[in-house]
């Protein structure tokens, strides 16, 4: 976790959902290509997590930008791309690139909104992290009205999915308290 302004950003790593949920079914050769793309994206996410842990945010941004190209180009705007964008936003925010971080988070959010509306499997844990990170970004940049929207959405997601035992739940509640203090 990266601490900024008294709260933590969470890094999301790992697989999101089975490959079949990220890409439309196709021929065996298409599935093999998609499996290679998923492996490449997951490797980029893991590499960026290692760089993040070392405080090498700019290097992680480069890695994730390359990973994003692979994800968007070969897997489309699905769960993997949203996951990469969330991690990209985290590293951009950690390196002080707030406008770019906001753009990455909002793009990931738009993908998640599309996945939800089209009944495609989505990664709820990653979505919760995204909502918390976006809420925290707005709190840290003195935009409590915008922060409230995403923090309360995170709380609603926890309640609707029964994720009360997830570590992100504590972060969400911490953000709610910060939001209340911000007035």
Backbone as CSV, one residue per row, in Angstrom:
resi,resn,N_x,N_y,N_z,CA_x,CA_y,CA_z,C_x,C_y,C_z
1,UNK,0.826,-1.178,0.000,0.000,0.000,0.000,0.871,1.242,0.000
2,UNK,0.395,2.262,-0.624,1.070,3.559,-0.669,0.232,4.521,0.156
3,UNK,0.858,5.199,1.113,0.136,6.127,1.960,0.279,7.538,1.424
4,UNK,-0.845,8.162,1.184,-0.888,9.528,0.700,-1.977,10.238,1.496
5,UNK,-1.621,11.304,2.148,-2.610,12.090,2.864,-3.310,11.341,3.982
6,UNK,-2.614,10.409,4.626,-3.188,9.710,5.763,-4.010,8.495,5.405
7,UNK,-4.156,8.166,4.147,-4.902,6.975,3.753,-4.069,6.208,2.744
8,UNK,-4.464,5.011,2.478,-3.669,4.140,1.626,-4.341,3.894,0.284
9,UNK,-3.546,3.883,-0.762,-3.992,3.393,-2.055,-3.683,1.909,-2.061
10,UNK,-4.519,1.113,-2.636,-4.268,-0.319,-2.735,-3.867,-0.658,-4.162
11,UNK,-2.920,-1.552,-4.285,-2.507,-2.047,-5.578,-3.271,-3.323,-5.854
12,UNK,-3.863,-3.412,-7.016,-4.601,-4.602,-7.402,-3.699,-5.430,-8.289
13,UNK,-3.471,-6.671,-7.918,-2.670,-7.540,-8.762,-3.389,-8.851,-8.968
14,UNK,-2.963,-9.585,-9.983,-3.497,-10.917,-10.213,-4.526,-10.960,-11.316
15,UNK,-5.077,-12.127,-11.485,-6.066,-12.367,-12.525,-7.388,-11.752,-12.143
16,UNK,-8.170,-11.407,-13.151,-9.475,-10.861,-12.826,-10.540,-11.942,-12.896
17,UNK,-10.768,-12.489,-14.036,-11.785,-13.516,-14.225,-11.262,-14.485,-15.265
18,UNK,-11.910,-15.626,-15.426,-11.446,-16.549,-16.470,-11.411,-15.882,-17.839
19,UNK,-10.481,-16.346,-18.651,-10.286,-15.767,-19.981,-11.587,-15.750,-20.765
20,UNK,-12.377,-16.776,-20.646,-13.618,-16.852,-21.413,-14.539,-15.680,-21.104
21,UNK,-14.475,-15.153,-19.898,-15.325,-14.020,-19.546,-14.765,-12.704,-20.059
22,UNK,-13.467,-12.671,-20.363,-12.835,-11.442,-20.829,-12.929,-11.283,-22.333
23,UNK,-13.093,-12.375,-23.029,-13.093,-12.330,-24.482,-14.215,-13.202,-25.011
24,UNK,-14.738,-12.871,-26.161,-15.789,-13.708,-26.717,-15.233,-15.060,-27.123
25,UNK,-16.053,-16.105,-27.022,-15.570,-17.422,-27.427,-15.251,-17.426,-28.910
26,UNK,-14.281,-18.197,-29.280,-13.880,-18.276,-30.678,-13.212,-19.596,-30.953
27,UNK,-12.442,-19.627,-32.003,-11.755,-20.853,-32.369,-10.640,-21.153,-31.383
28,UNK,-10.111,-22.357,-31.469,-9.019,-22.764,-30.591,-7.814,-21.871,-30.779
29,UNK,-7.500,-21.479,-32.013,-6.347,-20.606,-32.235,-6.588,-19.233,-31.619
30,UNK,-7.841,-18.728,-31.670,-8.161,-17.448,-31.029,-8.005,-17.564,-29.523
31,UNK,-8.436,-18.691,-28.959,-8.302,-18.894,-27.515,-6.838,-18.953,-27.117
32,UNK,-5.994,-19.575,-27.950,-4.564,-19.645,-27.652,-3.955,-18.244,-27.676
33,UNK,-4.352,-17.448,-28.651,-3.857,-16.071,-28.740,-4.306,-15.289,-27.518
34,UNK,-5.580,-15.451,-27.124,-6.082,-14.751,-25.947,-5.365,-15.214,-24.685
35,UNK,-5.072,-16.504,-24.593,-4.333,-17.008,-23.426,-2.946,-16.382,-23.357
36,UNK,-2.307,-16.232,-24.511,-0.999,-15.568,-24.550,-1.126,-14.109,-24.132
37,UNK,-2.170,-13.446,-24.586,-2.382,-12.039,-24.225,-2.646,-11.917,-22.729
38,UNK,-3.465,-12.802,-22.185,-3.747,-12.774,-20.744,-2.460,-12.988,-19.960
39,UNK,-1.650,-13.952,-20.375,-0.379,-14.216,-19.686,0.528,-12.983,-19.749
40,UNK,0.553,-12.318,-20.889,1.369,-11.119,-21.044,0.864,-9.994,-20.140
41,UNK,-0.439,-9.825,-20.085,-1.022,-8.777,-19.244,-0.757,-9.077,-17.772
42,UNK,-0.967,-10.311,-17.375,-0.714,-10.674,-15.976,0.758,-10.482,-15.614
43,UNK,1.658,-10.804,-16.533,3.093,-10.599,-16.278,3.396,-9.111,-16.112
44,UNK,2.780,-8.267,-16.927,2.976,-6.825,-16.810,2.453,-6.289,-15.488
45,UNK,1.318,-6.806,-15.045,0.751,-6.389,-13.764,1.669,-6.809,-12.622
46,UNK,2.160,-8.037,-12.668,3.064,-8.528,-11.619,4.368,-7.720,-11.593
47,UNK,4.899,-7.429,-12.772,6.132,-6.630,-12.834,5.895,-5.239,-12.248
48,UNK,4.763,-4.644,-12.578,4.465,-3.308,-12.059,4.265,-3.343,-10.543
49,UNK,3.713,-4.425,-10.024,3.536,-4.549,-8.571,4.894,-4.584,-7.875
50,UNK,5.841,-5.291,-8.474,7.196,-5.343,-7.901,7.842,-3.957,-7.942
51,UNK,7.660,-3.250,-9.042,8.208,-1.895,-9.154,7.541,-0.959,-8.149
52,UNK,6.240,-1.093,-7.984,5.507,-0.274,-7.016,6.054,-0.500,-5.613
53,UNK,6.272,-1.758,-5.275,6.789,-2.098,-3.937,8.155,-1.472,-3.684
54,UNK,8.905,-1.264,-4.741,10.223,-0.644,-4.628,10.162,0.891,-4.732
55,UNK,8.971,1.424,-4.901,8.826,2.873,-5.026,9.202,3.400,-6.399
56,UNK,9.263,2.517,-7.384,9.635,2.910,-8.748,8.373,3.128,-9.578
57,UNK,7.627,4.170,-9.205,6.316,4.417,-9.798,6.389,4.761,-11.276
58,UNK,7.362,5.574,-11.666,7.477,5.962,-13.081,7.791,4.741,-13.950
59,UNK,8.660,3.858,-13.459,8.957,2.630,-14.204,7.710,1.754,-14.302
60,UNK,6.935,1.709,-13.216,5.687,0.945,-13.241,4.699,1.542,-14.241
61,UNK,4.673,2.877,-14.348,3.795,3.528,-15.323,4.178,3.093,-16.746
62,UNK,5.465,3.050,-17.036,5.921,2.621,-18.365,5.490,1.179,-18.622
63,UNK,5.735,0.307,-17.651,5.354,-1.101,-17.794,3.852,-1.236,-18.017
64,UNK,3.074,-0.525,-17.215,1.615,-0.629,-17.336,1.092,0.011,-18.608
65,UNK,1.743,1.040,-19.107,1.332,1.635,-20.390,1.516,0.632,-21.518
66,UNK,2.624,-0.098,-21.487,2.856,-1.149,-22.479,1.847,-2.281,-22.313
67,UNK,1.575,-2.638,-21.064,0.609,-3.696,-20.771,-0.783,-3.286,-21.226
68,UNK,-1.111,-2.025,-21.046,-2.410,-1.512,-21.480,-2.574,-1.651,-22.989
69,UNK,-1.525,-1.386,-23.738,-1.586,-1.530,-25.195,-1.918,-2.972,-25.585
70,UNK,-1.280,-3.913,-24.914,-1.548,-5.334,-25.187,-2.978,-5.673,-24.797
71,UNK,-3.392,-5.244,-23.610,-4.721,-5.574,-23.119,-5.818,-5.000,-24.016
72,UNK,-5.718,-3.723,-24.326,-6.734,-3.105,-25.190,-6.710,-3.697,-26.594
73,UNK,-5.503,-3.900,-27.117,-5.374,-4.380,-28.488,-5.787,-5.828,-28.684
74,UNK,-5.514,-6.673,-27.701,-5.765,-8.103,-27.887,-6.928,-8.654,-27.081
75,UNK,-7.300,-7.969,-26.002,-8.402,-8.453,-25.169,-9.606,-7.529,-25.172
76,UNK,-9.416,-6.320,-25.679,-10.514,-5.362,-25.728,-10.736,-4.680,-24.388
77,UNK,-11.792,-3.918,-24.326,-12.081,-3.153,-23.108,-12.910,-4.002,-22.158
78,UNK,-12.242,-4.943,-21.524,-12.885,-5.846,-20.579,-12.225,-5.778,-19.220
79,UNK,-12.439,-6.805,-18.409,-11.934,-6.798,-17.032,-10.423,-6.631,-16.916
80,UNK,-9.670,-7.222,-17.827,-8.215,-7.079,-17.734,-7.781,-5.642,-17.993
81,UNK,-8.400,-5.004,-18.947,-8.051,-3.612,-19.251,-8.420,-2.708,-18.072
82,UNK,-9.567,-2.960,-17.455,-9.945,-2.176,-16.272,-8.937,-2.380,-15.144
83,UNK,-8.477,-3.596,-14.967,-7.488,-3.904,-13.941,-6.168,-3.176,-14.201
84,UNK,-5.722,-3.195,-15.456,-4.483,-2.494,-15.814,-4.643,-0.992,-15.589
85,UNK,-5.769,-0.438,-15.979,-6.005,1.000,-15.803,-6.045,1.391,-14.327
86,UNK,-6.610,0.540,-13.489,-6.636,0.824,-12.057,-5.219,0.877,-11.497
87,UNK,-4.400,-0.093,-11.883,-3.017,-0.096,-11.416,-2.222,1.067,-12.013
88,UNK,-2.503,1.401,-13.249,-1.845,2.543,-13.877,-2.196,3.823,-13.122
89,UNK,-3.465,3.998,-12.800,-3.887,5.174,-12.040,-3.199,5.258,-10.696
90,UNK,-3.059,4.133,-10.024,-2.375,4.114,-8.736,-0.940,4.604,-8.868
91,UNK,-0.222,4.096,-9.847,1.176,4.493,-10.026,1.297,5.932,-10.493
92,UNK,0.363,6.383,-11.312,0.369,7.782,-11.721,0.122,8.687,-10.518
93,UNK,-0.849,8.333,-9.677,-1.124,9.132,-8.478,0.082,9.121,-7.541
94,UNK,0.699,7.969,-7.398,1.848,7.848,-6.495,3.040,8.668,-6.972
95,UNK,3.108,8.912,-8.274,4.211,9.719,-8.809,3.800,11.182,-9.008
96,UNK,2.614,11.550,-8.505,2.181,12.939,-8.568,1.481,13.334,-9.849
97,UNK,1.187,12.393,-10.699,0.522,12.673,-11.983,-0.993,12.534,-11.795
98,UNK,-1.563,13.461,-11.055,-2.946,13.367,-10.593,-3.957,13.400,-11.739
99,UNK,-3.772,14.285,-12.706,-4.719,14.381,-13.820,-4.735,13.080,-14.615
100,UNK,-3.561,12.537,-14.879,-3.483,11.270,-15.609,-4.087,10.133,-14.793
101,UNK,-3.850,10.131,-13.494,-4.414,9.095,-12.624,-5.936,9.140,-12.676
102,UNK,-6.478,10.343,-12.584,-7.930,10.501,-12.653,-8.471,9.969,-13.977
103,UNK,-7.803,10.281,-15.072,-8.233,9.792,-16.389,-8.194,8.265,-16.444
104,UNK,-7.141,7.671,-15.909,-7.037,6.205,-15.915,-8.143,5.579,-15.082
105,UNK,-8.363,6.128,-13.884,-9.421,5.600,-13.020,-10.794,5.737,-13.675
106,UNK,-11.076,6.890,-14.271,-12.390,7.098,-14.892,-12.591,6.185,-16.098
107,UNK,-11.525,5.927,-16.846,-11.616,4.991,-17.972,-11.918,3.587,-17.443
108,UNK,-11.235,3.173,-16.381,-11.502,1.857,-15.778,-12.938,1.782,-15.275
109,UNK,-13.408,2.856,-14.680,-14.774,2.905,-14.175,-15.787,2.767,-15.311
110,UNK,-15.524,3.423,-16.421,-16.421,3.321,-17.582,-16.473,1.876,-18.094
111,UNK,-15.337,1.211,-18.104,-15.308,-0.197,-18.525,-16.128,-1.039,-17.553
112,UNK,-15.922,-0.827,-16.252,-16.691,-1.586,-15.262,-18.186,-1.333,-15.399
113,UNK,-18.574,-0.084,-15.658,-19.989,0.242,-15.851,-20.547,-0.515,-17.051
114,UNK,-19.779,-0.572,-18.123,-20.200,-1.310,-19.320,-20.331,-2.804,-19.016
115,UNK,-19.363,-3.361,-18.297,-19.416,-4.783,-17.957,-20.651,-5.098,-17.120
116,UNK,-20.940,-4.229,-16.158,-22.103,-4.429,-15.298,-23.393,-4.370,-16.118
117,UNK,-23.492,-3.403,-17.025,-24.724,-3.239,-17.807,-24.899,-4.326,-18.849
118,UNK,-23.815,-4.974,-19.255,-23.926,-6.022,-20.270,-23.880,-7.423,-19.660
119,UNK,-23.926,-7.501,-18.339,-23.954,-8.778,-17.612,-22.723,-9.637,-17.836
120,UNK,-21.625,-9.028,-18.234,-20.366,-9.756,-18.356,-19.767,-9.843,-16.960
121,UNK,-19.143,-10.982,-16.648,-18.501,-11.117,-15.340,-17.534,-9.962,-15.123
122,UNK,-17.554,-9.423,-13.923,-16.634,-8.354,-13.593,-15.904,-8.724,-12.314
123,UNK,-14.793,-8.106,-12.073,-13.992,-8.355,-10.891,-14.410,-7.352,-9.826
124,UNK,-15.250,-7.791,-8.912,-15.833,-6.904,-7.917,-14.763,-6.359,-6.962
125,UNK,-13.794,-7.186,-6.582,-12.734,-6.707,-5.686,-11.931,-5.582,-6.347
126,UNK,-11.609,-5.750,-7.614,-10.882,-4.698,-8.320,-11.732,-3.450,-8.458
127,UNK,-13.024,-3.643,-8.670,-13.926,-2.491,-8.772,-13.986,-1.740,-7.444
128,UNK,-14.011,-2.461,-6.334,-14.020,-1.830,-5.019,-12.733,-1.037,-4.803
129,UNK,-11.605,-1.616,-5.159,-10.328,-0.911,-5.045,-10.339,0.351,-5.896
130,UNK,-10.850,0.240,-7.105,-10.944,1.396,-8.003,-11.779,2.509,-7.378
131,UNK,-12.952,2.166,-6.847,-13.815,3.175,-6.232,-13.132,3.832,-5.039
132,UNK,-12.475,3.025,-4.209,-11.746,3.590,-3.069,-10.617,4.504,-3.523
133,UNK,-9.843,4.061,-4.499,-8.715,4.873,-4.970,-9.192,6.181,-5.592
134,UNK,-10.273,6.121,-6.343,-10.797,7.333,-6.960,-11.344,8.286,-5.894
135,UNK,-12.050,7.728,-4.911,-12.532,8.551,-3.805,-11.390,9.205,-3.048
136,UNK,-10.330,8.438,-2.798,-9.167,8.977,-2.090,-8.458,10.042,-2.915
137,UNK,-8.356,9.819,-4.209,-7.737,10.827,-5.073,-8.480,12.154,-4.946
138,UNK,-9.805,12.098,-4.964,-10.598,13.324,-4.853,-10.494,13.938,-3.457
139,UNK,-10.441,13.119,-2.417,-10.240,13.666,-1.074,-8.891,14.361,-0.969
140,UNK,-7.859,13.731,-1.514,-6.507,14.289,-1.428,-6.322,15.535,-2.276
141,UNK,-7.241,15.784,-3.195,-7.145,16.978,-4.032,-8.278,17.962,-3.717
142,UNK,-8.789,17.860,-2.472,-9.796,18.794,-1.950,-11.048,18.878,-2.814
143,UNK,-11.537,17.724,-3.243,-12.792,17.659,-4.010,-13.752,16.686,-3.318
144,UNK,-14.225,17.057,-2.112,-15.038,16.126,-1.331,-16.365,15.733,-1.984
145,UNK,-16.956,16.615,-2.779,-18.223,16.268,-3.429,-18.023,15.112,-4.398
146,UNK,-16.921,15.166,-5.157,-16.628,14.077,-6.082,-16.217,12.822,-5.318
147,UNK,-15.457,12.998,-4.258,-15.023,11.856,-3.442,-16.231,11.111,-2.895
148,UNK,-17.219,11.858,-2.434,-18.398,11.242,-1.824,-19.077,10.253,-2.767
149,UNK,-19.199,10.622,-4.010,-19.868,9.757,-4.985,-19.209,8.376,-5.040
150,UNK,-17.886,8.346,-5.091,-17.178,7.075,-5.263,-17.029,6.309,-3.950
151,UNK,-16.854,7.026,-2.862,-16.735,6.361,-1.563,-18.065,5.713,-1.184
152,UNK,-19.159,6.416,-1.397,-20.469,5.837,-1.087,-20.819,4.714,-2.064
153,UNK,-20.344,4.810,-3.287,-20.528,3.700,-4.238,-19.758,2.466,-3.778
154,UNK,-18.567,2.687,-3.226,-17.782,1.570,-2.693,-18.523,0.914,-1.539
155,UNK,-19.070,1.728,-0.654,-19.826,1.192,0.481,-21.040,0.395,-0.011
156,UNK,-21.748,0.923,-0.998,-22.916,0.226,-1.542,-22.510,-1.106,-2.191
157,UNK,-21.374,-1.108,-2.867,-20.879,-2.338,-3.491,-20.583,-3.390,-2.428
158,UNK,-19.977,-2.979,-1.334,-19.695,-3.899,-0.228,-20.999,-4.494,0.293
159,UNK,-21.983,-3.648,0.501,-23.262,-4.106,1.042,-23.997,-5.024,0.069
160,UNK,-23.942,-4.706,-1.215,-24.689,-5.502,-2.192,-24.029,-6.841,-2.518
161,UNK,-22.741,-6.955,-2.240,-22.029,-8.193,-2.578,-21.626,-8.998,-1.352
162,UNK,-21.881,-8.465,-0.160,-21.522,-9.183,1.053,-20.025,-9.323,1.258
163,UNK,-19.267,-8.339,0.831,-17.804,-8.390,0.932,-17.292,-7.803,2.241
164,UNK,-18.055,-7.894,3.302,-17.685,-7.223,4.551,-16.372,-7.724,5.151
165,UNK,-15.903,-8.893,4.740,-14.639,-9.407,5.283,-13.430,-9.055,4.420
166,UNK,-13.637,-8.344,3.337,-12.542,-7.957,2.462,-11.754,-6.806,3.085
167,UNK,-10.406,-6.807,2.961,-9.601,-5.715,3.524,-9.992,-4.331,2.995
168,UNK,-10.520,-4.268,1.811,-10.931,-2.979,1.251,-12.089,-2.367,2.032
169,UNK,-12.846,-3.210,2.749,-13.955,-2.711,3.560,-13.456,-1.726,4.603
170,UNK,-12.350,-2.056,5.260,-11.780,-1.145,6.256,-11.359,0.170,5.621
171,UNK,-10.768,0.083,4.435,-10.357,1.309,3.757,-11.580,2.157,3.409
172,UNK,-12.635,1.503,2.942,-13.847,2.236,2.597,-14.392,2.967,3.816
173,UNK,-14.454,2.279,4.933,-14.976,2.912,6.152,-14.061,4.040,6.633
174,UNK,-12.749,3.871,6.490,-11.821,4.965,6.818,-12.079,6.184,5.925
175,UNK,-12.334,5.926,4.654,-12.613,7.026,3.730,-13.932,7.706,4.068
176,UNK,-14.933,6.922,4.487,-16.214,7.519,4.892,-15.983,8.468,6.070
177,UNK,-15.190,8.031,7.056,-14.899,8.898,8.207,-14.142,10.158,7.768
178,UNK,-13.171,10.016,6.873,-12.448,11.191,6.366,-13.376,12.138,5.633
179,UNK,-14.278,11.565,4.880,-15.255,12.370,4.133,-16.149,13.144,5.098
180,UNK,-16.591,12.493,6.175,-17.424,13.160,7.164,-16.663,14.308,7.829
181,UNK,-15.375,14.100,8.100,-14.568,15.174,8.708,-14.354,16.325,7.727
182,UNK,-14.290,16.013,6.450,-14.066,17.048,5.425,-15.294,17.938,5.289
183,UNK,-16.430,17.421,5.764,-17.635,18.249,5.816,-18.406,18.227,4.566
